[in-house]
Amino acid sequence: MSAPGFQGARLRMARELAGLSQAHLAGQIAVSPAAVSQFESGAARPRTETLNALSQMLDVPVAFFNQPLMATHEGFFRSLRRTAVADRRRARAVAHVAHDLAVHATAAGQFPTGTVPQIQVSNLNVAGEELERIAAQVREEWKLPSGPIGNVVDLLEHHGVVVIRLPLGSTDVDAFSLPFSDHPVVVLGTDKNDRARSRFDAAHELAHLVLHGEQIWGVKEVEKQAHTFAAAFLMPADEIADQLPDSVDWSRLFELKRYWQVSLAALLMRARTLGRMSEGTYLTAIKAASARGWRRVEPVPLGTPERPCHLLNFLTSTASDAARQQIPTSVISALAAAA
């Protein structure tokens, strides 16, 4: 007897969570690789005994395979060519499960409704001024006060974005996002313990959700746009322009780093973008920072990265008991450990 509610995409997700190829999984449960491929594509459904074997081998509840899967694209990953496919797929699978948890948490009244504005850019080569305006519009729609954003992660969660932290295991992947229509997911890496960089990463991924969504991904132009948006979102031009030095004034830059909670690198780039620093002065500052080793570890540490709490709070509540029967324990443990 075959499994009636089986969702092939769920099997693929569970396999990617385990880091297994179709051939390896097939060998472990005594079926052919072609059978696993057919299960995942939906061309065939596993018999009950095969489903139980898959559940045991992949360490996921049988109920996990029966849940509908909300579709989205491959995600906004930076440095795609240098990111191992298996690592990217596993991280994406964890993000999908985090989305599942958010759906359960929302049903239990423990996660906010998604309210991320959708403001598509006019073209791939959009001018910086348009991105500045869109960033200002998002701040206005979210009723943010002037000055630095107190906690970017908390802000995203408040507006229904699922934020999780994971050890991404790569210097080329600091963060990525999946633009689900109800609860977009932003994944921040735990590999670098840098508050300023993590805040910028979160704002960068917000940019993808606002500007690109399901429409554009996988091209270098969207990354440049996201960087410009993030800088404008964290450091509005009309507020910071007059504060930025026009020379390499480290003491002033240190003060601005503490106040705006951004990196020296971001401040220098902002000074250059807004015309406060000439190209020559900017390059002098970058070379000086590099010579001091500040490109790797900056002075004036800002403390630990901001941490998401909404999913963790749900997982520690009794309301999550039903959800736990449908969610892989390994993912719950990974989310809790990295939170």
C-alpha positions as CSV (number, residue, x, y, z in Angstrom):
1,M,0.0,0.0,0.0
2,S,1.4,3.4,-1.0
3,A,1.5,6.5,1.2
4,P,-1.6,8.6,0.4
5,G,-0.5,12.1,1.3
6,F,3.2,11.7,0.4
7,Q,4.9,14.9,-0.9
8,G,7.9,14.1,-3.0
9,A,9.5,17.5,-2.4
10,R,9.6,16.7,1.3
11,L,11.7,13.6,0.6
12,R,14.2,15.6,-1.4
13,M,14.4,18.1,1.5
14,A,15.0,15.4,4.1
15,R,17.7,13.8,1.9
16,E,19.4,17.2,1.5
17,L,19.2,17.8,5.2
18,A,21.1,14.5,5.6
19,G,23.6,15.4,2.9
20,L,22.9,12.2,0.9
21,S,22.7,11.5,-2.8
22,Q,19.8,9.7,-4.3
23,A,22.1,6.7,-5.0
24,H,23.3,6.6,-1.4
25,L,19.8,6.8,0.0
26,A,18.6,4.1,-2.3
27,G,21.3,1.8,-1.2
28,Q,20.5,2.3,2.4
29,I,16.8,1.3,2.0
30,A,17.2,-1.4,-0.7
31,V,15.5,0.4,-3.6
32,S,16.9,1.6,-6.9
33,P,18.1,5.2,-7.4
34,A,15.5,5.5,-10.1
35,A,12.8,4.7,-7.5
36,V,14.1,7.5,-5.2
37,S,14.1,9.8,-8.1
38,Q,10.5,8.9,-8.9
39,F,9.5,9.4,-5.3
40,E,11.0,12.9,-5.3
41,S,9.5,13.9,-8.6
42,G,6.0,12.7,-7.6
43,A,5.9,10.1,-10.4
44,A,5.5,7.3,-7.8
45,R,4.8,7.0,-4.1
46,P,6.7,4.8,-1.7
47,R,4.9,1.8,-0.1
48,T,4.2,2.1,3.6
49,E,7.2,-0.1,4.6
50,T,9.5,2.0,2.3
51,L,8.2,5.2,3.8
52,N,8.9,3.9,7.3
53,A,12.4,3.0,6.1
54,L,12.9,6.5,4.7
55,S,11.7,8.0,8.0
56,Q,14.2,5.9,10.0
57,M,17.1,6.4,7.6
58,L,16.7,10.2,7.3
59,D,15.7,10.7,11.0
60,V,12.5,12.6,10.2
61,P,8.9,11.9,11.4
62,V,6.7,10.1,8.9
63,A,4.3,13.1,9.2
64,F,7.1,15.3,7.8
65,F,6.6,13.7,4.4
66,N,2.9,14.5,4.2
67,Q,3.0,18.3,4.7
68,P,2.4,20.5,1.6
69,L,5.6,22.5,0.7
70,M,5.4,26.1,-0.2
71,A,7.4,26.7,-3.3
72,T,10.0,29.4,-3.8
73,H,13.2,29.8,-5.8
74,E,16.7,28.7,-4.9
75,G,17.3,31.7,-2.7
76,F,19.5,34.7,-2.6
77,F,23.0,33.3,-2.1
78,R,26.1,35.4,-2.6
79,S,29.2,33.8,-4.2
80,L,27.2,31.0,-5.7
81,R,30.0,29.6,-7.7
82,R,32.2,29.3,-4.6
83,T,29.5,27.8,-2.5
84,A,29.4,23.9,-2.4
85,V,26.1,22.7,-3.8
86,A,25.5,20.2,-1.0
87,D,26.1,22.9,1.7
88,R,23.8,25.3,-0.1
89,R,21.0,22.7,-0.4
90,R,21.3,21.7,3.2
91,A,21.1,25.3,4.4
92,R,18.1,25.9,2.2
93,A,16.4,22.8,3.5
94,V,16.9,24.0,7.1
95,A,15.4,27.4,6.1
96,H,12.3,25.6,4.7
97,V,11.8,23.8,8.0
98,A,12.2,27.1,9.8
99,H,9.4,28.4,7.6
100,D,7.3,25.3,8.6
101,L,7.8,26.2,12.3
102,A,6.8,29.8,11.6
103,V,3.6,28.6,10.0
104,H,2.8,26.5,13.1
105,A,3.8,29.4,15.4
106,T,1.5,31.8,13.5
107,A,-1.4,29.4,13.9
108,A,-0.7,29.3,17.6
109,G,-0.7,33.1,17.8
110,Q,3.0,33.2,18.6
111,F,4.5,34.7,15.4
112,P,3.7,38.0,13.7
113,T,2.0,38.3,10.4
114,G,4.4,39.1,7.5
115,T,4.4,42.8,6.5
116,V,7.4,43.2,4.3
117,P,6.8,45.9,1.6
118,Q,7.2,44.7,-2.0
119,I,8.8,47.5,-4.0
120,Q,10.3,46.2,-7.2
121,V,13.2,48.1,-8.8
122,S,12.6,49.6,-12.2
123,N,15.5,47.8,-13.8
124,L,18.7,45.8,-13.1
125,N,20.9,48.9,-13.6
126,V,18.8,51.1,-11.3
127,A,20.4,54.3,-10.0
128,G,21.5,54.6,-6.4
129,E,19.0,57.4,-5.8
130,E,16.1,55.0,-6.4
131,L,17.4,52.5,-3.9
132,E,17.9,55.3,-1.4
133,R,14.3,56.3,-1.9
134,I,13.0,52.8,-1.5
135,A,15.0,52.3,1.7
136,A,13.6,55.5,3.1
137,Q,10.1,54.4,2.1
138,V,10.5,51.1,4.0
139,R,11.7,53.0,7.1
140,E,8.6,55.3,6.8
141,E,6.2,52.4,6.3
142,W,7.6,50.6,9.3
143,K,7.4,53.9,11.3
144,L,11.1,53.8,12.3
145,P,12.4,56.9,14.2
146,S,15.4,58.8,12.9
147,G,18.8,57.6,13.9
148,P,20.3,54.1,14.1
149,I,18.0,51.0,14.2
150,G,18.2,49.5,17.6
151,N,18.0,45.9,16.7
152,V,17.7,44.8,13.0
153,V,16.9,41.2,13.8
154,D,14.1,42.1,16.2
155,L,12.7,44.5,13.6
156,L,12.6,41.8,10.9
157,E,11.0,39.3,13.3
158,H,8.4,42.0,14.3
159,H,7.4,42.2,10.7
160,G,6.9,38.5,10.2
161,V,10.4,37.6,8.8
162,V,11.8,34.3,10.0
163,V,15.4,35.0,11.2
164,I,17.6,32.1,12.1
165,R,21.3,31.6,12.7
166,L,23.3,28.7,11.3
167,P,26.9,27.7,11.0
168,L,27.2,28.1,7.2
169,G,30.7,26.8,7.2
170,S,31.9,29.1,4.4
171,T,33.8,32.4,4.2
172,D,31.8,33.0,1.0
173,V,28.3,32.8,2.5
174,D,27.5,35.2,5.3
175,A,23.8,35.0,4.9
176,F,21.0,34.1,2.5
177,S,17.2,34.4,2.2
178,L,14.2,32.7,0.8
179,P,11.2,35.0,-0.2
180,F,8.2,33.0,1.0
181,S,5.1,35.1,0.5
182,D,3.8,34.7,4.0
183,H,7.0,34.4,6.1
184,P,10.2,35.1,4.3
185,V,13.3,33.5,5.8
186,V,16.6,35.2,6.5
187,V,19.5,33.0,7.5
188,L,22.5,34.6,9.2
189,G,25.8,32.8,9.6
190,T,27.3,32.1,13.0
191,D,30.8,31.7,11.6
192,K,31.8,35.3,12.2
193,N,31.1,36.8,15.6
194,D,30.7,40.3,14.3
195,R,27.7,42.4,15.3
196,A,28.2,45.1,12.7
197,R,28.6,42.6,9.9
198,S,25.6,40.6,11.0
199,R,23.4,43.7,11.1
200,F,24.5,44.7,7.6
201,D,23.8,41.1,6.4
202,A,20.3,41.2,7.8
203,A,19.6,44.5,6.1
204,H,21.1,43.1,2.8
205,E,18.7,40.2,2.9
206,L,15.8,42.5,3.7
207,A,16.7,44.3,0.5
208,H,16.3,41.1,-1.5
209,L,12.9,40.5,0.0
210,V,11.7,44.1,-0.7
211,L,13.3,44.7,-4.1
212,H,13.5,41.3,-5.8
213,G,11.3,38.7,-4.1
214,E,10.3,36.0,-6.5
215,Q,11.1,38.1,-9.5
216,I,14.9,38.3,-9.9
217,W,17.7,36.3,-8.4
218,G,21.0,34.7,-9.3
219,V,22.6,37.7,-11.0
220,K,25.3,39.9,-9.7
221,E,23.3,43.1,-10.1
222,V,20.9,42.2,-7.3
223,E,23.8,41.9,-4.9
224,K,25.0,45.4,-5.6
225,Q,21.5,46.7,-5.2
226,A,21.1,44.9,-1.9
227,H,24.3,46.5,-0.6
228,T,23.2,49.9,-1.6
229,F,19.8,49.5,0.0
230,A,21.3,48.1,3.2
231,A,23.6,51.1,3.6
232,A,20.8,53.5,3.0
233,F,18.4,51.6,5.4
234,L,21.0,51.5,8.2
235,M,22.5,55.0,7.6
236,P,20.0,57.3,5.9
237,A,21.7,59.9,3.7
238,D,19.9,62.9,5.1
239,E,21.0,62.0,8.6
240,I,24.5,60.7,8.3
241,A,26.0,62.8,5.4
242,D,27.0,65.7,7.5
243,Q,28.4,63.5,10.3
244,L,30.8,61.7,8.0
245,P,34.4,63.0,7.9
246,D,35.9,64.1,4.6
247,S,39.4,63.0,5.7
248,V,40.7,59.8,7.3
249,D,39.6,60.8,10.9
250,W,39.7,57.5,12.8
251,S,38.5,58.9,16.1
252,R,35.5,60.4,14.4
253,L,34.8,57.1,12.5
254,F,35.1,55.1,15.7
255,E,32.4,57.4,17.3
256,L,30.1,56.9,14.3
257,K,30.7,53.1,14.4
258,R,29.4,53.0,18.0
259,Y,26.5,55.3,17.3
260,W,25.2,53.7,14.0
261,Q,26.3,50.2,15.0
262,V,27.9,49.5,11.6
263,S,31.4,48.6,10.5
264,L,34.2,51.0,9.6
265,A,34.2,49.5,6.2
266,A,30.5,50.4,5.8
267,L,31.1,53.9,7.0
268,L,34.0,54.5,4.6
269,M,31.9,53.2,1.7
270,R,29.0,55.4,2.8
271,A,31.3,58.5,2.9
272,R,32.5,57.7,-0.6
273,T,29.0,57.0,-2.0
274,L,27.6,60.2,-0.6
275,G,30.5,62.3,-1.9
276,R,31.9,63.1,1.5
277,M,35.2,61.4,0.7
278,S,37.0,61.6,-2.5
279,E,38.0,58.4,-4.3
280,G,41.6,59.1,-3.3
281,T,40.8,59.6,0.4
282,Y,38.7,56.5,0.4
283,L,41.5,54.4,-1.0
284,T,44.0,55.8,1.4
285,A,41.7,54.9,4.3
286,I,41.1,51.3,3.0
287,K,44.9,50.8,2.6
288,A,45.5,52.1,6.1
289,A,42.9,49.8,7.5
290,S,44.3,46.9,5.7
291,A,47.8,47.6,6.9
292,R,46.6,47.6,10.5
293,G,44.8,44.3,10.0
294,W,41.4,45.9,10.3
295,R,40.0,44.3,7.2
296,R,39.9,41.0,9.2
297,V,39.1,42.3,12.7
298,E,38.1,45.9,13.2
299,P,38.8,47.9,16.3
300,V,35.9,49.1,18.5
301,P,33.9,45.8,18.9
302,L,30.2,46.3,19.2
303,G,29.4,43.1,21.2
304,T,27.8,39.9,20.2
305,P,25.5,39.7,17.1
306,E,21.8,40.3,17.4
307,R,20.0,37.0,18.1
308,P,16.5,36.0,16.9
309,C,14.1,34.8,19.5
310,H,10.6,34.3,18.1
311,L,11.0,30.7,16.9
312,L,13.0,29.7,20.0
313,N,10.3,31.1,22.2
314,F,7.7,29.1,20.3
315,L,9.8,25.9,20.5
316,T,10.1,26.3,24.3
317,S,6.3,26.7,24.7
318,T,3.7,23.9,25.0
319,A,2.1,25.2,21.8
320,S,4.9,23.7,19.8
321,D,4.2,20.1,20.9
322,A,2.0,19.3,17.8
323,A,4.6,20.9,15.5
324,R,7.4,18.8,16.9
325,Q,5.6,15.7,15.7
326,Q,6.1,16.9,12.1
327,I,9.6,18.5,12.3
328,P,13.0,16.8,12.2
329,T,14.5,16.8,15.7
330,S,18.0,17.5,14.2
331,V,16.7,20.9,12.8
332,I,15.1,21.9,16.0
333,S,18.3,21.1,17.9
334,A,20.4,23.1,15.3
335,L,18.1,26.1,15.5
336,A,18.1,26.1,19.3
337,A,21.9,25.7,19.4
338,A,22.6,28.5,17.1
339,A,20.0,31.0,18.4
